[in-house]
Amino acid sequence: MDYKTWRHAFKIDPAKKLSDDDLEAVAESGTDGIIIGGSDGVTLENVLDLLARFRRFSVPLALEVSTVESVTPGFDYYFIPTILNTTDSKWLNGLHHEALREYGHMMNFDEIVTEGYCILNPGCTAAKLTGVNTVPDEEDVQAYARMAEHLFSLPVFYMEYSGKYGDPQLVKAAKELLNNTRLFYGGGIRSAEQAKEMAAIADTVIVGNIIYDDLKAALATVSAVKSVPLSV
Ligand code: 1GP
C-alpha cells in the first residue's frame, strides 16, 4: 500500500523491547504502515531484528533513517527526516550530504521519501538532539509548511510533538496550506478520541509510545483513525 494513502501508522522504536505477541498484534492491527525509527539507541542489529520479525506479515514497512550505519535493504520505504526548524545544519542537510557522498550511487530514489519535520515539543529527545529549543508559533508553522510544499517540494510535512499531544488548531493551520505535500501528525496520542481528533485534520496519524504502555489503547487508535474522514 502506497504511503500516500496511509491514514494510520505505528512507529516502532528499535531501542525498545516488543514481545512476539505484541509485535504480531501491531502488525495485524489493520494499520496502514509500520515506521521503524527512533532518536536514540538505533543500531543495525536492532533494526535488522525488527525487519525480520515484521517481514513475516504483509504490512508495509518504512525505515525512518536517523543514522547511516543502521540502514539496510529490505524495507518498502526509507523515510528521511530533514528538520526544518533545527538550529544545526547537520540535521537539515549535513548527514544527508555525507550519506549521498558515500551511498548516493547505489540508492533507489523511488523508495525514498523526504519528511520535512517541524518539531513542536522542545522537551522531546529529537528536539534535544537536533537543537530545537523554541516552540514554533502559528506563523512559524505556516512558514515551515509553505517551505515544505512550495520551496522544497517535499512529499511530507511532519508535525512532531513526540511525547506530547499537540494543538489541533496549529495542525489545522498547517493543513490548510498544504495541497501536494502530505501532513503527518505524531505525538502524545493516548486514546481513540485523540486519534480521531487528529485524523480529521492530518493525512496520516502516527502512534508511537503508547504501544509500549497500553497496547490495547494503541490498537484502538487504528479503527478510530479509519472511522474519520479528513475534514480540512
Ligand atoms: C514519534 O511522532 C511519533 O516520532 C509518535 O509520538 O511516541 O508520542 O506517540 P508518540
py3Dmol code that shows the C-alpha trace and the ligand (Angstrom):
import py3Dmol

protein = """\
ATOM      1  CA  MET A   1       0.000   0.000   0.000  1.00  0.00           C
ATOM      2  CA  ASP A   2       1.433   3.326  -1.116  1.00  0.00           C
ATOM      3  CA  TYR A   3       2.455   5.535   1.818  1.00  0.00           C
ATOM      4  CA  LYS A   4       0.486   8.362   0.171  1.00  0.00           C
ATOM      5  CA  THR A   5      -2.720   6.592   1.151  1.00  0.00           C
ATOM      6  CA  TRP A   6      -1.708   5.804   4.728  1.00  0.00           C
ATOM      7  CA  ARG A   7      -4.159   7.191   7.291  1.00  0.00           C
ATOM      8  CA  HIS A   8      -2.656   5.434  10.315  1.00  0.00           C
ATOM      9  CA  ALA A   9       0.862   4.259  11.067  1.00  0.00           C
ATOM     10  CA  PHE A  10       2.574   2.838  14.123  1.00  0.00           C
ATOM     11  CA  LYS A  11       6.100   3.975  14.937  1.00  0.00           C
ATOM     12  CA  ILE A  12       8.247   1.272  16.471  1.00  0.00           C
ATOM     13  CA  ASP A  13      11.362   2.222  18.393  1.00  0.00           C
ATOM     14  CA  PRO A  14      14.225  -0.218  17.745  1.00  0.00           C
ATOM     15  CA  ALA A  15      15.683   0.576  21.169  1.00  0.00           C
ATOM     16  CA  LYS A  16      12.576  -0.757  22.946  1.00  0.00           C
ATOM     17  CA  LYS A  17      11.573  -4.347  23.527  1.00  0.00           C
ATOM     18  CA  LEU A  18       8.435  -5.715  21.886  1.00  0.00           C
ATOM     19  CA  SER A  19       7.338  -9.297  22.564  1.00  0.00           C
ATOM     20  CA  ASP A  20       6.416 -11.555  19.646  1.00  0.00           C
ATOM     21  CA  ASP A  21       2.762 -11.486  20.645  1.00  0.00           C
ATOM     22  CA  ASP A  22       2.647  -7.701  20.862  1.00  0.00           C
ATOM     23  CA  LEU A  23       4.521  -7.375  17.582  1.00  0.00           C
ATOM     24  CA  GLU A  24       2.021  -9.660  15.885  1.00  0.00           C
ATOM     25  CA  ALA A  25      -0.893  -7.652  17.307  1.00  0.00           C
ATOM     26  CA  VAL A  26       0.634  -4.440  15.925  1.00  0.00           C
ATOM     27  CA  ALA A  27       1.390  -5.987  12.526  1.00  0.00           C
ATOM     28  CA  GLU A  28      -2.107  -7.457  12.203  1.00  0.00           C
ATOM     29  CA  SER A  29      -3.926  -4.445  13.662  1.00  0.00           C
ATOM     30  CA  GLY A  30      -5.114  -3.108  10.319  1.00  0.00           C
ATOM     31  CA  THR A  31      -2.686  -0.180  10.447  1.00  0.00           C
ATOM     32  CA  ASP A  32      -1.571   1.058   7.045  1.00  0.00           C
ATOM     33  CA  GLY A  33       2.130   1.030   7.771  1.00  0.00           C
ATOM     34  CA  ILE A  34       4.873   0.461  10.290  1.00  0.00           C
ATOM     35  CA  ILE A  35       7.609   3.042  10.649  1.00  0.00           C
ATOM     36  CA  ILE A  36      10.727   1.773  12.359  1.00  0.00           C
ATOM     37  CA  GLY A  37      12.682   4.613  13.874  1.00  0.00           C
ATOM     38  CA  GLY A  38      13.825   6.411  16.982  1.00  0.00           C
ATOM     39  CA  SER A  39      16.154   9.151  18.096  1.00  0.00           C
ATOM     40  CA  ASP A  40      18.333   7.141  20.435  1.00  0.00           C
ATOM     41  CA  GLY A  41      19.947   3.714  20.583  1.00  0.00           C
ATOM     42  CA  VAL A  42      19.172   2.739  16.980  1.00  0.00           C
ATOM     43  CA  THR A  43      21.654   0.136  15.714  1.00  0.00           C
ATOM     44  CA  LEU A  44      21.898  -2.055  12.643  1.00  0.00           C
ATOM     45  CA  GLU A  45      21.304  -5.037  14.903  1.00  0.00           C
ATOM     46  CA  ASN A  46      18.041  -3.852  16.446  1.00  0.00           C
ATOM     47  CA  VAL A  47      16.776  -2.586  13.065  1.00  0.00           C
ATOM     48  CA  LEU A  48      17.504  -5.958  11.428  1.00  0.00           C
ATOM     49  CA  ASP A  49      15.776  -7.746  14.274  1.00  0.00           C
ATOM     50  CA  LEU A  50      12.554  -5.752  13.748  1.00  0.00           C
ATOM     51  CA  LEU A  51      12.786  -6.024   9.967  1.00  0.00           C
ATOM     52  CA  ALA A  52      12.980  -9.818  10.127  1.00  0.00           C
ATOM     53  CA  ARG A  53      10.163 -10.104  12.664  1.00  0.00           C
ATOM     54  CA  PHE A  54       7.767  -7.724  10.864  1.00  0.00           C
ATOM     55  CA  ARG A  55       8.534  -9.148   7.423  1.00  0.00           C
ATOM     56  CA  ARG A  56       6.558 -12.276   8.309  1.00  0.00           C
ATOM     57  CA  PHE A  57       3.435 -10.101   7.969  1.00  0.00           C
ATOM     58  CA  SER A  58       2.091  -8.234   4.956  1.00  0.00           C
ATOM     59  CA  VAL A  59       2.010  -4.746   6.500  1.00  0.00           C
ATOM     60  CA  PRO A  60       4.183  -2.183   4.631  1.00  0.00           C
ATOM     61  CA  LEU A  61       7.417  -1.253   6.370  1.00  0.00           C
ATOM     62  CA  ALA A  62       9.339   2.007   6.377  1.00  0.00           C
ATOM     63  CA  LEU A  63      12.688   2.670   7.978  1.00  0.00           C
ATOM     64  CA  GLU A  64      12.936   6.210   9.272  1.00  0.00           C
ATOM     65  CA  VAL A  65      16.628   6.829   8.983  1.00  0.00           C
ATOM     66  CA  SER A  66      18.386   8.501  11.899  1.00  0.00           C
ATOM     67  CA  THR A  67      21.874   7.040  11.488  1.00  0.00           C
ATOM     68  CA  VAL A  68      23.528   5.990   8.248  1.00  0.00           C
ATOM     69  CA  GLU A  69      25.036   2.908   9.926  1.00  0.00           C
ATOM     70  CA  SER A  70      21.647   1.362  10.644  1.00  0.00           C
ATOM     71  CA  VAL A  71      20.386   1.437   7.046  1.00  0.00           C
ATOM     72  CA  THR A  72      19.774  -1.962   5.491  1.00  0.00           C
ATOM     73  CA  PRO A  73      17.975  -3.185   2.354  1.00  0.00           C
ATOM     74  CA  GLY A  74      14.594  -4.877   2.727  1.00  0.00           C
ATOM     75  CA  PHE A  75      12.222  -2.048   3.610  1.00  0.00           C
ATOM     76  CA  ASP A  76       9.436  -0.800   1.341  1.00  0.00           C
ATOM     77  CA  TYR A  77      10.328   2.795   2.119  1.00  0.00           C
ATOM     78  CA  TYR A  78      13.150   4.834   3.580  1.00  0.00           C
ATOM     79  CA  PHE A  79      11.818   7.938   5.276  1.00  0.00           C
ATOM     80  CA  ILE A  80      14.499  10.604   5.535  1.00  0.00           C
ATOM     81  CA  PRO A  81      13.820  13.364   8.048  1.00  0.00           C
ATOM     82  CA  THR A  82      15.126  16.863   7.416  1.00  0.00           C
ATOM     83  CA  ILE A  83      14.474  19.102  10.403  1.00  0.00           C
ATOM     84  CA  LEU A  84      13.143  22.379   9.034  1.00  0.00           C
ATOM     85  CA  ASN A  85      13.315  24.154  12.408  1.00  0.00           C
ATOM     86  CA  THR A  86      16.705  22.876  13.547  1.00  0.00           C
ATOM     87  CA  THR A  87      19.476  25.286  14.531  1.00  0.00           C
ATOM     88  CA  ASP A  88      22.142  22.820  13.377  1.00  0.00           C
ATOM     89  CA  SER A  89      22.567  22.302   9.644  1.00  0.00           C
ATOM     90  CA  LYS A  90      23.772  18.762  10.278  1.00  0.00           C
ATOM     91  CA  TRP A  91      20.087  17.812  10.730  1.00  0.00           C
ATOM     92  CA  LEU A  92      18.875  19.849   7.781  1.00  0.00           C
ATOM     93  CA  ASN A  93      21.276  18.632   5.105  1.00  0.00           C
ATOM     94  CA  GLY A  94      24.587  17.635   6.740  1.00  0.00           C
ATOM     95  CA  LEU A  95      24.023  13.946   7.380  1.00  0.00           C
ATOM     96  CA  HIS A  96      22.183  13.752   4.065  1.00  0.00           C
ATOM     97  CA  HIS A  97      25.228  15.075   2.247  1.00  0.00           C
ATOM     98  CA  GLU A  98      27.500  12.569   3.961  1.00  0.00           C
ATOM     99  CA  ALA A  99      25.150   9.696   3.133  1.00  0.00           C
ATOM    100  CA  LEU A 100      24.799  10.710  -0.505  1.00  0.00           C
ATOM    101  CA  ARG A 101      28.559  11.114  -0.941  1.00  0.00           C
ATOM    102  CA  GLU A 102      29.046   7.568   0.220  1.00  0.00           C
ATOM    103  CA  TYR A 103      25.949   5.716  -0.961  1.00  0.00           C
ATOM    104  CA  GLY A 104      24.224   8.003  -3.496  1.00  0.00           C
ATOM    105  CA  HIS A 105      25.308   5.881  -6.454  1.00  0.00           C
ATOM    106  CA  MET A 106      23.504   2.809  -5.110  1.00  0.00           C
ATOM    107  CA  MET A 107      20.348   4.393  -3.710  1.00  0.00           C
ATOM    108  CA  ASN A 108      16.951   3.685  -5.228  1.00  0.00           C
ATOM    109  CA  PHE A 109      15.250   7.047  -5.053  1.00  0.00           C
ATOM    110  CA  ASP A 110      11.830   5.509  -5.739  1.00  0.00           C
ATOM    111  CA  GLU A 111      11.866   4.110  -2.196  1.00  0.00           C
ATOM    112  CA  ILE A 112      12.992   7.328  -0.565  1.00  0.00           C
ATOM    113  CA  VAL A 113      10.569   9.789   0.996  1.00  0.00           C
ATOM    114  CA  THR A 114      11.897  13.007   2.498  1.00  0.00           C
ATOM    115  CA  GLU A 115       9.999  14.238   5.531  1.00  0.00           C
ATOM    116  CA  GLY A 116      10.166  17.943   6.356  1.00  0.00           C
ATOM    117  CA  TYR A 117       9.998  17.848  10.149  1.00  0.00           C
ATOM    118  CA  CYS A 118       8.713  20.646  12.306  1.00  0.00           C
ATOM    119  CA  ILE A 119       9.454  19.704  15.913  1.00  0.00           C
ATOM    120  CA  LEU A 120       6.952  21.285  18.279  1.00  0.00           C
ATOM    121  CA  ASN A 121       7.898  19.803  21.636  1.00  0.00           C
ATOM    122  CA  PRO A 122      11.312  21.169  22.694  1.00  0.00           C
ATOM    123  CA  GLY A 123      11.321  18.668  25.586  1.00  0.00           C
ATOM    124  CA  CYS A 124      11.471  15.580  23.363  1.00  0.00           C
ATOM    125  CA  THR A 125      14.642  13.638  22.597  1.00  0.00           C
ATOM    126  CA  ALA A 126      14.518  14.543  18.907  1.00  0.00           C
ATOM    127  CA  ALA A 127      14.400  18.252  19.786  1.00  0.00           C
ATOM    128  CA  LYS A 128      17.362  17.995  22.154  1.00  0.00           C
ATOM    129  CA  LEU A 129      19.361  16.013  19.621  1.00  0.00           C
ATOM    130  CA  THR A 130      18.706  18.392  16.746  1.00  0.00           C
ATOM    131  CA  GLY A 131      18.950  21.703  18.605  1.00  0.00           C
ATOM    132  CA  VAL A 132      15.316  22.737  18.564  1.00  0.00           C
ATOM    133  CA  ASN A 133      14.927  24.982  21.587  1.00  0.00           C
ATOM    134  CA  THR A 134      11.957  27.187  20.817  1.00  0.00           C
ATOM    135  CA  VAL A 135       8.326  26.359  20.234  1.00  0.00           C
ATOM    136  CA  PRO A 136       7.212  27.479  16.775  1.00  0.00           C
ATOM    137  CA  ASP A 137       4.079  29.633  16.850  1.00  0.00           C
ATOM    138  CA  GLU A 138       1.317  29.533  14.254  1.00  0.00           C
ATOM    139  CA  GLU A 139       3.076  31.877  11.847  1.00  0.00           C
ATOM    140  CA  ASP A 140       6.287  29.850  12.156  1.00  0.00           C
ATOM    141  CA  VAL A 141       4.434  26.616  11.483  1.00  0.00           C
ATOM    142  CA  GLN A 142       2.726  28.088   8.445  1.00  0.00           C
ATOM    143  CA  ALA A 143       6.064  29.329   7.131  1.00  0.00           C
ATOM    144  CA  TYR A 144       7.559  25.841   7.548  1.00  0.00           C
ATOM    145  CA  ALA A 145       4.528  24.279   5.856  1.00  0.00           C
ATOM    146  CA  ARG A 146       4.957  26.626   2.882  1.00  0.00           C
ATOM    147  CA  MET A 147       8.675  25.884   2.870  1.00  0.00           C
ATOM    148  CA  ALA A 148       7.924  22.157   2.682  1.00  0.00           C
ATOM    149  CA  GLU A 149       5.376  22.447  -0.088  1.00  0.00           C
ATOM    150  CA  HIS A 150       6.475  25.399  -2.190  1.00  0.00           C
ATOM    151  CA  LEU A 151      10.198  25.966  -1.652  1.00  0.00           C
ATOM    152  CA  PHE A 152      11.407  22.391  -1.341  1.00  0.00           C
ATOM    153  CA  SER A 153       8.504  20.396  -2.849  1.00  0.00           C
ATOM    154  CA  LEU A 154       8.765  17.843  -0.062  1.00  0.00           C
ATOM    155  CA  PRO A 155       6.350  14.905  -0.176  1.00  0.00           C
ATOM    156  CA  VAL A 156       5.727  15.055   3.589  1.00  0.00           C
ATOM    157  CA  PHE A 157       5.431  17.752   6.272  1.00  0.00           C
ATOM    158  CA  TYR A 158       5.700  16.094   9.701  1.00  0.00           C
ATOM    159  CA  MET A 159       4.390  17.908  12.761  1.00  0.00           C
ATOM    160  CA  GLU A 160       6.284  16.158  15.535  1.00  0.00           C
ATOM    161  CA  TYR A 161       5.057  16.564  19.105  1.00  0.00           C
ATOM    162  CA  SER A 162       6.659  13.300  20.266  1.00  0.00           C
ATOM    163  CA  GLY A 163       5.524  12.542  23.823  1.00  0.00           C
ATOM    164  CA  LYS A 164       3.079  15.442  23.999  1.00  0.00           C
ATOM    165  CA  TYR A 165      -0.367  15.792  22.497  1.00  0.00           C
ATOM    166  CA  GLY A 166      -0.408  18.647  20.010  1.00  0.00           C
ATOM    167  CA  ASP A 167      -2.560  21.663  19.372  1.00  0.00           C
ATOM    168  CA  PRO A 168      -5.227  20.795  16.768  1.00  0.00           C
ATOM    169  CA  GLN A 169      -5.557  24.475  15.786  1.00  0.00           C
ATOM    170  CA  LEU A 170      -1.897  24.612  14.853  1.00  0.00           C
ATOM    171  CA  VAL A 171      -2.132  21.362  12.904  1.00  0.00           C
ATOM    172  CA  LYS A 172      -5.144  22.800  11.069  1.00  0.00           C
ATOM    173  CA  ALA A 173      -3.240  25.999  10.299  1.00  0.00           C
ATOM    174  CA  ALA A 174      -0.588  23.925   8.529  1.00  0.00           C
ATOM    175  CA  LYS A 175      -3.013  21.598   6.786  1.00  0.00           C
ATOM    176  CA  GLU A 176      -4.902  24.487   5.224  1.00  0.00           C
ATOM    177  CA  LEU A 177      -1.771  25.459   3.303  1.00  0.00           C
ATOM    178  CA  LEU A 178      -0.859  22.017   2.011  1.00  0.00           C
ATOM    179  CA  ASN A 179      -2.102  20.581  -1.263  1.00  0.00           C
ATOM    180  CA  ASN A 180       0.585  18.340  -2.649  1.00  0.00           C
ATOM    181  CA  THR A 181       2.608  17.752   0.491  1.00  0.00           C
ATOM    182  CA  ARG A 182       1.113  15.201   2.871  1.00  0.00           C
ATOM    183  CA  LEU A 183       0.701  16.134   6.508  1.00  0.00           C
ATOM    184  CA  PHE A 184       1.943  13.629   9.079  1.00  0.00           C
ATOM    185  CA  TYR A 185       0.960  14.203  12.689  1.00  0.00           C
ATOM    186  CA  GLY A 186       2.734  12.426  15.545  1.00  0.00           C
ATOM    187  CA  GLY A 187       2.886  12.873  19.272  1.00  0.00           C
ATOM    188  CA  GLY A 188       1.196  12.013  22.524  1.00  0.00           C
ATOM    189  CA  ILE A 189      -1.788  10.088  21.186  1.00  0.00           C
ATOM    190  CA  ARG A 190      -3.064   8.029  24.105  1.00  0.00           C
ATOM    191  CA  SER A 191      -6.718   7.460  23.255  1.00  0.00           C
ATOM    192  CA  ALA A 192      -9.077   6.753  20.372  1.00  0.00           C
ATOM    193  CA  GLU A 193     -10.599  10.231  20.864  1.00  0.00           C
ATOM    194  CA  GLN A 194      -7.273  11.984  20.373  1.00  0.00           C
ATOM    195  CA  ALA A 195      -6.529   9.787  17.360  1.00  0.00           C
ATOM    196  CA  LYS A 196      -9.878  10.780  15.855  1.00  0.00           C
ATOM    197  CA  GLU A 197      -9.341  14.460  16.512  1.00  0.00           C
ATOM    198  CA  MET A 198      -6.011  14.497  14.675  1.00  0.00           C
ATOM    199  CA  ALA A 199      -7.289  12.166  11.938  1.00  0.00           C
ATOM    200  CA  ALA A 200      -9.859  14.786  10.995  1.00  0.00           C
ATOM    201  CA  ILE A 201      -7.003  17.190  10.226  1.00  0.00           C
ATOM    202  CA  ALA A 202      -3.837  15.301   9.290  1.00  0.00           C
ATOM    203  CA  ASP A 203      -3.457  12.964   6.321  1.00  0.00           C
ATOM    204  CA  THR A 204      -1.534  10.415   8.368  1.00  0.00           C
ATOM    205  CA  VAL A 205      -1.636   9.936  12.137  1.00  0.00           C
ATOM    206  CA  ILE A 206       1.380   8.295  13.737  1.00  0.00           C
ATOM    207  CA  VAL A 207       1.103   6.489  17.049  1.00  0.00           C
ATOM    208  CA  GLY A 208       4.242   5.601  18.981  1.00  0.00           C
ATOM    209  CA  ASN A 209       4.934   5.219  22.668  1.00  0.00           C
ATOM    210  CA  ILE A 210       1.528   4.115  23.809  1.00  0.00           C
ATOM    211  CA  ILE A 211       2.276   0.771  22.126  1.00  0.00           C
ATOM    212  CA  TYR A 212       4.676   0.065  24.979  1.00  0.00           C
ATOM    213  CA  ASP A 213       2.481   1.477  27.769  1.00  0.00           C
ATOM    214  CA  ASP A 214      -1.018   0.336  26.819  1.00  0.00           C
ATOM    215  CA  LEU A 215      -1.177  -1.900  23.766  1.00  0.00           C
ATOM    216  CA  LYS A 216      -4.956  -2.168  23.874  1.00  0.00           C
ATOM    217  CA  ALA A 217      -5.369   1.594  23.695  1.00  0.00           C
ATOM    218  CA  ALA A 218      -2.764   1.727  20.926  1.00  0.00           C
ATOM    219  CA  LEU A 219      -4.644  -0.844  18.844  1.00  0.00           C
ATOM    220  CA  ALA A 220      -7.909   1.064  19.330  1.00  0.00           C
ATOM    221  CA  THR A 221      -6.406   4.072  17.537  1.00  0.00           C
ATOM    222  CA  VAL A 222      -6.418   2.162  14.219  1.00  0.00           C
ATOM    223  CA  SER A 223     -10.178   1.894  13.805  1.00  0.00           C
ATOM    224  CA  ALA A 224     -10.577   5.328  15.410  1.00  0.00           C
ATOM    225  CA  VAL A 225      -8.449   6.948  12.708  1.00  0.00           C
ATOM    226  CA  LYS A 226     -10.098   4.995   9.923  1.00  0.00           C
ATOM    227  CA  SER A 227     -13.586   5.942  11.073  1.00  0.00           C
ATOM    228  CA  VAL A 228     -12.904   9.626  10.474  1.00  0.00           C
ATOM    229  CA  PRO A 229     -12.988  11.394   7.098  1.00  0.00           C
ATOM    230  CA  LEU A 230     -10.474  14.172   6.564  1.00  0.00           C
ATOM    231  CA  SER A 231     -12.350  17.380   7.276  1.00  0.00           C
ATOM    232  CA  VAL A 232      -9.849  20.080   6.302  1.00  0.00           C
TER     233      VAL A 232
END
"""
ligand_1 = """\
10
1GP
C 7.240 9.943 17.481
O 5.561 11.081 16.263
C 5.878 9.875 16.887
O 8.166 10.214 16.478
C 4.836 9.413 17.845
O 4.904 10.090 19.072
O 5.526 8.358 20.738
O 4.329 10.449 21.449
O 3.137 8.676 20.126
P 4.450 9.351 20.424
"""
view = py3Dmol.view(width=600, height=400)
view.addModel(protein, "pdb")
view.setStyle({"model": 0}, {"cartoon": {"style": "trace"}})
view.addModel(ligand_1, "xyz")
view.setStyle({"model": 1}, {"stick": {}})
view.zoomTo()
view.show()
